[in-house]
């Protein structure tokens, strides 16, 4: 098999940054655009439509017409299933193009854009397509002279606002259940990485999703995103992003029409390694690989590592041998495992946290600076701090970069207390060969997902979401249908 020359592919790429409304590629009504610039090497990728409230009105109106005339909601579940599976097949057929857009737009290594992002995104669409004709309604246990039906109906027009760290996958987590349930959708990708979402809309149309059912509006959050959250004809808004913006989304939903509002927000996940860990090498590899994967730009990244004091030195010795393997490289090289930071703003934020950690007295054991500065791109060395105190900012606030903070403990209950002592509750992990201890600890950790003797293993069949200020509602699994459907009771007198 001939290796792909990704640099040649990138040079030949002609990305379309126009919006997608009612089945057509269109410019913003204002005519305004912004440049999409690659963090890989600083190249200009496309001029992107800067959509605002005018465009939101058009897209929502198109989605409303499509919903009311039932061109999609009125299709038999088996037909929606066929179309969504065809959509997933087209994503696979165009996987190299989609992967290249993802890598160039937000900086992740091409090997993971192909094997993780495209693969999981198409699987998500396929899985919800398969589920479409397998969701049953219910008959309630009513008196003999009555028949009570409990049915699910699509909520209507869904607005989805997604982040830049996994643009295609986060889009699929919203698109799959929302369309499977029969809704119409307006998707607002992050202005930092909008290109794959725009291409997905074209593939959905080709697969048979009717015009107006799936619309994509690139633009800034305080313009297009705010207009969607405040729109009086949007029935539901699903947001993935920062806790700060999530709070604003909830407020705007209440200020407008009390639309349903679902949020998957930030995290500061704790990874607890006990002295009786069954495989220390596996725990080290997981801790290092999980924090540096996707350049640390993951909401569930295990950025707080609690290691029992008796094994801390051995753990750090092994970890420091692995850290260099995650040095950032050319994202278009299939051997690269860590790529570029999404933009200058995020680069400055991450480097600022590193300086703050050093100033607070944490011991910098690896990394700590910019890398590949002659590339024209944005890269940060994989960074590891030891001697971190729970009161330090690097241990309390979400960094969203390749920075690992190591804290030691002698009492597991105290480690759990510190793990729970943040506003977040997205994910956590515990490593121990004692299953009773593992179960007690998992129950005590206030997080939406708790991993035992691994980190980040899951699939589409299980829900994803957080406790506390990590959000509400769940993506993935059949539970996601709860976000995009209404329950109706029909009571019939016999």
C-alpha positions as CSV (number, residue, x, y, z in Angstrom):
1,X,0.0,0.0,0.0
2,X,1.4,3.4,-1.0
3,X,2.0,5.8,1.8
4,X,0.0,9.0,1.6
5,X,2.0,12.2,1.1
6,X,-0.1,14.4,3.4
7,X,1.9,17.5,2.6
8,X,1.0,17.2,-1.0
9,X,-2.6,16.6,-0.1
10,X,-2.5,19.7,2.2
11,X,-1.1,21.9,-0.6
12,X,-3.8,20.8,-2.9
13,X,-6.7,21.3,-0.4
14,X,-9.3,23.8,-1.3
15,X,-11.5,24.1,1.8
16,X,-14.9,25.8,1.5
17,X,-15.7,28.1,4.5
18,X,-19.2,29.2,3.5
19,X,-22.1,28.4,5.7
20,X,-24.6,25.6,4.9
21,X,-28.2,26.6,5.1
22,X,-31.3,24.8,3.6
23,X,-29.1,22.5,1.5
24,X,-26.9,25.3,0.0
25,X,-23.5,26.7,0.6
26,X,-23.9,30.4,1.2
27,X,-21.9,33.5,2.4
28,X,-22.9,35.3,5.5
29,X,-25.7,37.8,4.9
30,X,-23.3,40.6,6.1
31,X,-20.6,39.5,3.6
32,X,-18.1,39.3,6.5
33,X,-15.5,36.5,6.7
34,X,-12.6,35.5,8.9
35,X,-9.5,33.6,8.1
36,X,-9.0,30.0,9.2
37,X,-5.3,29.6,9.9
38,X,-3.6,26.3,10.5
39,X,-1.7,25.9,13.8
40,X,0.4,23.3,12.0
41,X,2.4,25.8,10.1
42,X,0.5,29.1,10.0
43,X,-0.9,28.6,6.5
44,X,-4.3,30.1,5.5
45,X,-6.8,27.4,5.0
46,X,-9.9,29.2,4.0
47,X,-12.0,32.4,4.3
48,X,-14.9,31.4,6.6
49,X,-18.4,33.0,6.7
50,X,-18.8,35.1,9.8
51,X,-22.4,34.3,10.5
52,X,-24.4,36.4,12.9
53,X,-28.1,36.9,14.0
54,X,-29.3,37.4,10.4
55,X,-27.9,34.0,9.4
56,X,-29.2,32.4,12.5
57,X,-32.7,33.6,11.6
58,X,-32.4,32.0,8.1
59,X,-31.0,28.7,9.4
60,X,-33.6,28.4,12.2
61,X,-36.4,29.2,9.8
62,X,-35.2,26.6,7.4
63,X,-34.9,24.0,10.2
64,X,-38.4,25.0,11.4
65,X,-40.0,24.5,7.9
66,X,-38.2,21.2,7.6
67,X,-39.6,20.1,10.9
68,X,-43.1,21.3,10.5
69,X,-43.6,19.7,7.0
70,X,-42.2,16.5,8.4
71,X,-39.8,15.9,5.5
72,X,-37.5,14.1,8.0
73,X,-39.5,13.6,11.2
74,X,-42.3,12.0,9.2
75,X,-40.1,9.4,7.6
76,X,-40.4,5.9,8.9
77,X,-37.7,5.0,11.4
78,X,-36.3,2.4,9.0
79,X,-35.9,5.1,6.3
80,X,-34.1,7.5,8.7
81,X,-31.9,4.5,9.7
82,X,-31.0,3.9,6.0
83,X,-30.0,7.5,5.4
84,X,-27.9,7.8,8.6
85,X,-26.1,4.6,7.8
86,X,-25.4,5.9,4.3
87,X,-24.1,9.1,5.9
88,X,-21.6,7.1,8.0
89,X,-20.6,5.2,4.9
90,X,-19.8,8.4,3.0
91,X,-17.8,9.6,6.0
92,X,-15.7,6.5,5.7
93,X,-15.4,6.9,1.9
94,X,-14.1,10.5,2.5
95,X,-12.1,9.7,5.6
96,X,-8.8,11.0,4.3
97,X,-10.3,14.3,3.3
98,X,-12.1,14.7,6.7
99,X,-8.9,13.7,8.6
100,X,-6.8,16.2,6.7
101,X,-9.3,19.0,7.4
102,X,-9.3,18.1,11.1
103,X,-5.5,18.0,11.4
104,X,-4.9,21.2,9.5
105,X,-7.7,23.1,11.2
106,X,-6.9,22.3,14.9
107,X,-3.5,20.7,14.8
108,X,-3.9,17.1,16.0
109,X,-1.7,14.4,14.4
110,X,-3.0,12.9,11.2
111,X,-2.7,9.4,12.6
112,X,-5.3,10.1,15.2
113,X,-7.5,12.2,12.9
114,X,-7.8,9.0,10.9
115,X,-7.9,6.3,13.5
116,X,-9.8,8.1,16.2
117,X,-11.7,11.1,15.1
118,X,-13.1,9.9,11.7
119,X,-13.5,6.4,12.9
120,X,-15.4,7.2,16.1
121,X,-17.5,9.9,14.4
122,X,-18.7,7.7,11.6
123,X,-19.3,4.9,14.1
124,X,-21.4,7.3,16.2
125,X,-23.6,8.2,13.2
126,X,-23.9,4.6,12.2
127,X,-24.8,3.4,15.8
128,X,-27.6,6.0,16.2
129,X,-28.8,5.1,12.7
130,X,-29.0,1.5,13.7
131,X,-30.9,2.5,16.9
132,X,-33.5,4.6,15.1
133,X,-35.9,1.7,14.6
134,X,-35.1,0.0,17.9
135,X,-36.5,2.5,20.3
136,X,-39.8,1.3,21.6
137,X,-42.6,3.3,23.2
138,X,-44.6,2.0,26.2
139,X,-48.0,1.1,27.3
140,X,-48.7,2.1,30.9
141,X,-50.4,-0.3,33.4
142,X,-53.8,1.5,33.3
143,X,-57.2,0.4,34.4
144,X,-59.2,-1.9,32.2
145,X,-61.4,0.9,30.8
146,X,-58.4,2.9,29.7
147,X,-55.3,2.7,27.5
148,X,-52.4,4.9,28.4
149,X,-49.6,5.3,25.9
150,X,-46.2,6.8,26.5
151,X,-44.5,7.9,23.3
152,X,-41.3,9.8,22.4
153,X,-41.5,12.6,19.9
154,X,-38.7,14.8,18.5
155,X,-38.3,18.0,20.4
156,X,-38.2,20.1,17.2
157,X,-35.4,22.5,16.2
158,X,-32.1,21.7,17.9
159,X,-29.2,24.1,18.1
160,X,-25.8,22.5,18.8
161,X,-22.7,24.4,19.7
162,X,-19.5,22.4,19.6
163,X,-15.8,23.0,20.6
164,X,-12.6,23.0,18.7
165,X,-10.7,20.1,20.3
166,X,-12.7,17.2,18.7
167,X,-14.8,19.1,16.1
168,X,-15.9,16.1,14.1
169,X,-16.5,13.8,17.0
170,X,-18.3,16.3,19.1
171,X,-20.5,17.2,16.1
172,X,-21.3,13.5,15.6
173,X,-22.3,13.1,19.3
174,X,-25.0,15.8,18.6
175,X,-25.9,15.0,15.0
176,X,-26.5,11.2,15.6
177,X,-29.2,11.2,18.3
178,X,-30.8,14.5,17.2
179,X,-31.3,13.4,13.6
180,X,-32.2,9.8,14.6
181,X,-35.0,11.1,16.8
182,X,-36.4,13.1,13.9
183,X,-35.3,16.6,14.8
184,X,-34.0,19.4,12.6
185,X,-30.5,20.7,13.5
186,X,-28.5,24.0,13.4
187,X,-24.9,23.3,14.2
188,X,-22.5,26.1,15.2
189,X,-18.9,24.8,15.2
190,X,-16.1,26.7,16.9
191,X,-14.6,29.5,14.9
192,X,-11.2,27.9,15.6
193,X,-12.0,24.7,13.7
194,X,-15.2,24.8,11.6
195,X,-14.1,23.1,8.4
196,X,-15.0,19.4,9.0
197,X,-18.5,20.3,10.3
198,X,-19.2,22.2,7.1
199,X,-18.1,19.2,5.0
200,X,-20.2,16.8,7.1
201,X,-23.3,18.8,6.2
202,X,-22.6,18.2,2.5
203,X,-22.1,14.5,3.0
204,X,-25.4,14.3,5.0
205,X,-27.2,15.9,2.1
206,X,-25.6,13.5,-0.3
207,X,-26.7,10.6,1.9
208,X,-30.4,11.7,1.8
209,X,-30.9,14.0,4.7
210,X,-33.4,16.5,3.3
211,X,-32.4,20.2,2.8
212,X,-33.1,22.3,5.9
213,X,-32.8,19.4,8.3
214,X,-29.0,19.8,8.9
215,X,-27.6,23.4,8.8
216,X,-24.1,24.6,9.7
217,X,-23.3,28.2,10.8
218,X,-19.6,29.0,11.3
219,X,-19.0,32.2,13.3
220,X,-18.1,33.6,16.7
221,X,-19.7,32.5,19.9
222,X,-20.7,36.0,21.0
223,X,-22.4,36.5,17.6
224,X,-23.8,33.3,16.1
225,X,-23.7,31.3,19.3
226,X,-25.4,33.9,21.4
227,X,-28.1,34.4,18.7
228,X,-28.9,30.7,18.8
229,X,-29.1,30.5,22.5
230,X,-31.5,33.5,22.6
231,X,-33.6,32.5,19.6
232,X,-37.3,32.1,20.3
233,X,-37.8,29.4,17.7
234,X,-35.1,27.0,18.9
235,X,-36.5,24.3,21.1
236,X,-33.4,22.8,22.5
237,X,-29.7,23.8,22.7
238,X,-26.9,21.3,23.3
239,X,-23.5,22.9,24.1
240,X,-20.0,21.4,24.6
241,X,-17.3,23.8,25.8
242,X,-16.1,25.8,28.8
243,X,-17.9,26.0,32.0
244,X,-17.9,29.8,31.8
245,X,-19.7,29.8,28.4
246,X,-22.0,27.0,29.5
247,X,-23.3,29.2,32.3
248,X,-24.1,31.9,29.8
249,X,-25.9,29.4,27.6
250,X,-28.1,28.4,30.5
251,X,-28.9,32.0,31.3
252,X,-29.8,32.8,27.7
253,X,-32.0,29.8,27.4
254,X,-33.9,31.0,30.4
255,X,-34.0,34.6,29.2
256,X,-35.6,33.5,25.9
257,X,-38.1,30.8,25.6
258,X,-37.0,28.4,28.3
259,X,-35.6,26.1,25.7
260,X,-34.1,22.9,26.9
261,X,-30.4,23.5,27.5
262,X,-27.8,20.7,27.8
263,X,-24.2,21.3,28.6
264,X,-21.0,19.2,28.6
265,X,-18.4,21.4,30.2
266,X,-14.9,21.5,31.7
267,X,-13.0,19.1,33.8
268,X,-10.0,18.7,36.1
269,X,-9.9,14.9,36.2
270,X,-8.1,13.0,39.0
271,X,-6.1,9.9,38.3
272,X,-5.4,8.0,41.6
273,X,-2.6,5.4,41.7
274,X,-2.4,3.3,44.8
275,X,0.7,1.4,46.0
276,X,-1.1,-1.9,45.3
277,X,-1.6,-0.9,41.6
278,X,-1.7,-4.2,39.7
279,X,0.6,-3.1,36.9
280,X,2.7,0.0,37.5
281,X,4.1,0.1,34.0
282,X,0.5,0.2,32.6
283,X,-0.5,2.9,35.1
284,X,2.5,5.1,34.1
285,X,1.9,4.6,30.4
286,X,-1.7,5.4,30.8
287,X,-1.1,8.5,32.9
288,X,1.5,9.9,30.5
289,X,-0.3,8.9,27.3
290,X,-3.8,10.2,28.4
291,X,-2.6,13.7,29.4
292,X,-0.6,14.3,26.3
293,X,-3.1,12.8,23.9
294,X,-4.6,15.5,21.7
295,X,-2.0,17.9,23.1
296,X,-3.8,17.8,26.5
297,X,-6.8,19.5,24.8
298,X,-9.4,17.1,26.2
299,X,-12.1,18.0,28.7
300,X,-11.6,14.6,30.5
301,X,-7.7,14.8,30.4
302,X,-6.4,13.3,33.7
303,X,-4.4,16.4,34.5
304,X,-4.2,15.7,38.3
305,X,-2.2,12.6,39.1
306,X,-2.4,11.4,42.7
307,X,0.4,8.9,43.4
308,X,0.8,7.1,46.8
309,X,4.0,8.3,48.4
310,X,5.6,4.9,48.7
311,X,5.7,4.4,44.9
312,X,6.1,8.0,43.9
313,X,9.8,7.9,43.1
314,X,9.5,4.7,41.1
315,X,6.5,6.1,39.2
316,X,8.2,9.4,38.3
317,X,11.3,7.6,37.2
318,X,9.3,5.5,34.7
319,X,7.2,8.5,33.7
320,X,10.2,10.7,32.8
321,X,11.5,7.9,30.5
322,X,8.2,8.1,28.6
323,X,7.6,11.8,28.4
324,X,10.1,12.4,25.5
325,X,8.2,10.0,23.3
326,X,5.4,12.6,23.3
327,X,7.5,15.4,22.0
328,X,5.5,17.4,19.4
329,X,6.2,16.7,15.8
330,X,4.9,17.5,12.4
331,X,1.1,16.6,12.5
332,X,1.2,15.6,8.9
333,X,3.8,12.9,9.6
334,X,2.0,9.6,10.5
335,X,4.6,8.8,13.1
336,X,3.8,12.0,15.2
337,X,1.9,11.4,18.4
338,X,1.5,15.0,19.7
339,X,0.7,17.9,17.4
340,X,0.0,21.6,17.6
341,X,-1.9,23.8,20.0
342,X,-5.0,25.2,18.4
343,X,-4.1,28.9,18.3
344,X,-2.1,31.7,19.8
345,X,-4.6,32.4,22.5
346,X,-4.6,28.8,23.8
347,X,-0.8,28.7,23.5
348,X,-0.4,31.8,25.6
349,X,-2.9,30.4,28.2
350,X,-1.0,27.1,28.6
351,X,2.4,28.8,28.9
352,X,1.0,31.2,31.4
353,X,-0.2,28.3,33.6
354,X,3.3,26.7,33.3
355,X,4.9,29.9,34.5
356,X,2.3,30.1,37.3
357,X,3.2,26.6,38.5
358,X,6.9,27.4,38.6
359,X,6.2,30.6,40.5
360,X,4.0,28.7,43.0
361,X,6.8,26.3,43.9
362,X,6.0,23.2,41.9
363,X,9.0,21.3,40.6
364,X,9.3,21.3,36.8
365,X,10.6,17.9,35.9
366,X,10.1,18.0,32.1
367,X,9.1,20.4,29.4
368,X,7.8,23.8,30.2
369,X,8.4,25.7,27.0
370,X,7.5,26.2,23.3
371,X,8.7,23.8,20.7
372,X,9.3,23.6,17.0
373,X,9.4,27.4,16.8
374,X,10.9,27.4,13.3
375,X,7.9,25.5,11.9
376,X,5.6,28.5,11.8
377,X,3.2,26.5,14.0
378,X,2.2,26.4,17.6
379,X,3.8,23.7,19.8
380,X,4.4,23.1,23.5
381,X,6.7,20.5,25.1
382,X,5.0,17.8,27.2
383,X,5.3,19.2,30.7
384,X,5.4,17.4,34.0
385,X,5.3,19.0,37.5
386,X,6.0,17.2,40.8
387,X,5.5,18.6,44.3
388,X,2.2,20.1,43.4
389,X,-0.1,21.3,46.2
390,X,-3.8,21.1,45.8
391,X,-4.1,24.8,46.4
392,X,-2.0,25.7,43.3
393,X,-3.8,27.0,40.2
394,X,-2.3,24.2,38.1
395,X,-4.1,21.8,40.4
396,X,-7.4,23.6,40.5
397,X,-8.1,25.1,37.1
398,X,-8.5,23.5,33.7
399,X,-5.4,24.2,31.6
400,X,-6.4,22.4,28.4
401,X,-2.8,21.7,27.4
402,X,0.0,19.1,27.8
403,X,0.6,19.8,31.5
404,X,0.6,17.0,34.2
405,X,0.5,17.9,37.9
406,X,1.7,15.2,40.3
407,X,0.4,15.2,43.9
408,X,1.4,12.5,46.4
409,X,-0.8,11.0,49.2
410,X,-0.5,8.6,52.1
411,X,-4.2,8.3,52.9
412,X,-6.6,7.3,50.2
413,X,-9.6,9.0,51.8
414,X,-7.7,12.3,51.7
415,X,-6.8,11.7,48.1
416,X,-10.5,11.2,47.3
417,X,-11.4,14.3,49.2
418,X,-8.9,16.4,47.2
419,X,-10.0,14.7,44.0
420,X,-13.5,15.9,44.7
421,X,-12.5,19.4,45.9
422,X,-12.9,21.1,42.5
423,X,-16.0,22.5,40.9
424,X,-15.7,19.8,38.2
425,X,-16.8,16.2,38.0
426,X,-16.3,14.9,34.6
427,X,-14.0,11.9,34.9
428,X,-11.7,10.1,37.4
429,X,-9.7,6.9,37.8
430,X,-8.3,4.6,40.5
431,X,-5.6,2.0,40.2
432,X,-5.6,-0.8,42.8
433,X,-5.6,-4.6,42.8
434,X,-8.1,-4.6,45.7
435,X,-11.6,-4.6,44.0
436,X,-13.4,-3.7,47.3
437,X,-11.2,-0.7,47.6
438,X,-11.8,0.1,43.9
439,X,-15.5,-0.1,44.2
440,X,-15.6,2.0,47.4
441,X,-13.4,4.6,45.8
442,X,-15.4,4.7,42.5
443,X,-18.5,5.3,44.6
444,X,-16.9,8.1,46.5
445,X,-15.6,9.9,43.5
446,X,-18.0,12.6,42.2
447,X,-17.6,12.1,38.5
448,X,-19.7,11.1,35.5
449,X,-17.2,8.4,34.5
450,X,-14.8,6.5,36.9
451,X,-12.2,4.3,35.3
452,X,-10.6,1.4,37.3
453,X,-7.2,0.1,36.4
454,X,-7.3,2.0,33.0
455,X,-8.1,5.4,31.7
456,X,-10.4,6.5,28.9
457,X,-11.6,3.1,27.7
458,X,-15.2,3.3,26.7
459,X,-17.4,3.3,23.6
460,X,-20.6,4.7,22.1
461,X,-22.7,2.3,24.3
462,X,-22.1,4.2,27.6
463,X,-23.1,7.7,28.5
464,X,-20.6,10.6,28.8
465,X,-21.1,13.7,30.9
466,X,-20.3,15.2,34.2
467,X,-21.4,16.1,37.8
468,X,-21.3,19.6,39.3
469,X,-20.0,22.3,37.0
470,X,-18.9,19.8,34.4
471,X,-22.5,20.0,33.0
472,X,-25.8,18.2,32.8
473,X,-27.3,15.6,30.5
474,X,-25.4,12.9,28.8
475,X,-23.9,12.4,25.3
476,X,-23.5,8.9,23.8
477,X,-25.5,5.7,24.4
478,X,-29.3,5.5,24.3
479,X,-29.5,8.0,27.2
480,X,-28.7,10.8,24.7
481,X,-32.2,10.4,23.2
482,X,-33.5,11.9,26.5
483,X,-32.0,15.2,25.4
484,X,-33.6,15.3,22.0
485,X,-37.1,13.9,22.6
486,X,-40.3,14.8,24.4
487,X,-42.3,12.3,26.4
488,X,-46.0,12.4,25.6
489,X,-48.8,10.6,27.5
490,X,-51.9,9.7,25.6
491,X,-54.8,8.5,27.8
492,X,-57.6,6.8,25.9
493,X,-60.9,6.0,27.5
494,X,-62.1,2.6,26.2
